[in-house]
Amino acid sequence: MTELALFIVFGAAAVYGGLVMILARNPVFSALGLMLSMFSLAVFYVVSGAHFIAAVQIIIYAGAVMTLFLFVIMLIGVDRAENRQETLPLQRPLALGLLALFGAGILFAGRTAWVIAPPGIGAPSGTAEVIGDALFRRWLLPFELTALLLVVAAVGTVALALWRRGDDEPGESS
């Protein structure tokens, strides 16, 4: 019954986020609609028992990718002024009330005991603990090499961005 209620609530939120993303005239509101859909998808992953994928959904997509999207939107769309007049007077108090309700729900959920699997059954295979254990024991060398490759690529990108045409060597100032 709980899964059905979560599916109905967050399914409606995902559809609403998708509609906002498509129909909003302001690109920032479109990005926020996409973020609502991503958070709803993460809740579906949690309900399905894929906690690691839910964490990746929040950290990578709703965090890093949406930050990049919003940065590009803000960088490109600075040429027009926004109307800053308050059109929904109850929006701020309602948002603060929902935030307080959400915080109370998190505090309540943190005090209860979470059961991952019924007793007598082995550890689940898709939890963040099992994936992290395999990542840092069995796949440590490929993980570290990938991190090194990404750092070298980032440093190379910054060096290429700072290198001006006509300079003999990067970093040389004339």
N, C-alpha and C positions, 0 to 999 in steps of 0.2 A: 504494500500500500504506500509506503514511503517513497519507493522508487517511482511509482506512478505519479505521485504529487510532485516530486522533483522534476520528472520528465515534463509534466504539463507546465509548470512554472517556468523552467529554464528553456523549454521548447518555445514557449510564447516569447520569452526574452530574446532568444536567438532569431526568431522570425522578425520580431520588432527591430532588432539591431540590423538585420539585413535590409529591411525596408527603409530604415533611417539612412543606412549607407547608400542606398540607391537613390532615394528621393530627396535627400537634403541638398539645399543649394549651397550651403557653406561647407567647404571641404573639411574643416575641422570637425563639424558634426558628423560628416560621413565617416571620418576616421574613428570617432568615438562609437558610432554604430557598429563598425567592424570590430572594435575592441569588445563591445558587449557580446557580440556573437562568439568571439574567441573565448571569453570567460564562460559563457554558457556551454561551449564545447568542452572546456576543461572540467566543468561539473559533470558532464556526461561521462567523461573518462574516469572520474573518481567513483561514480556510481557503478561503473562497469568493473572496477577493481584495478584499473591501470593507473596507479598513482604516479609512477614515473613519467608516463606520457602526459598526464595532467600538469605535473610540475614543469615539464619542458614546454608545454603549450603556454603556460603563464609566463615563464621566464623568457623564452626565446621569442615567441610570436607576440603575445600581448605586451611584453616588456620592450625587448630590443627592436623588433621590427616596427612596432607602432611608434616608438620613440623616433626612429629614423623617418617614418612617414610624416609624423607631425613636424619634425625638423624641416623636412623638405617643403611641406605645405606652408609653414611659417616663413621660410626663406623666400619662396616664390610669391606668396600672396600678400606682400606687405604694401602693395601699391594702392589699396583702397581702404577707406575708413569704415569701421564697423559702427552700427547703431548700438550705443551702450545703454539705451533707455530700458529700464526694467519693465518687461511686458507681462511677466508672471509673478505677482507679488508674493504668492505663497510658496514659490519654488524653493527658496533658501531654507525657510523653517521646515518644510517637508523633507528636504534633503538631509538636514541635520537630525531630524527625528529618525529617518531611515538609517542614517549612520549610527546613531545610538542603539537602535534595535539590532543592527548587524553586529555591532561590538558586543552587545549583551549575548547574542547568539553564539559568538565565538568564545566568549568567556564560559558560557554554559557548556558548550561542546568540549572545551578543554578540561573541564572538571569530571567528565564522565569517562569511564573505561572504554576504550575502543577495542573491539574484538576483530582481529584480522581474519582468523579462520576458526572453524569449530575445533574443539579439542580432539586429539587423536589423528588429525590430518597433518601432513608435512607442511613445511613453509611454502607459501605461495611463490610462484616463479616470476611474477611480474612486478613485485614491489620494488621500491627505490632501494631498500636495503640489499636485496638479492642482486640487483643490477649493479649497485655501487660496489658490492663485494667482488663480483666478477670483473668489473672494470678496473679496480685497483689491485687485484691479485693476478688474474689470468691475462688481462689486456693492458697492463701498465705501460709496457714499452711502446706499443702502437699509439696509446693515448698521449703519452709524453711527446712522441715524435710529431704527432698531429698538432699539439700545442706549440711546439718549436717551429713547425712549418708556418703556422698562422702568425706567430710573432715575427718571423723573418719576412713574411709577406707584408705585414703591417708596416714594419720599418722600411722596407723597400718602397712601399707606396708613399710614405711620408718623404723619403729621400727624393723620389721622382717628382713629387709635387713641389718640393722646395728648389729643385734644380731648374734654373732658368736657361732658356736657349741662348747660346753664345758663350756661356761659361765653360771653361775647360774642365773644371771638376765641380762636383756638387759641394755646396757650402761655401764656395769662394765668393766674397763680396767685392764689388768694384767701386 
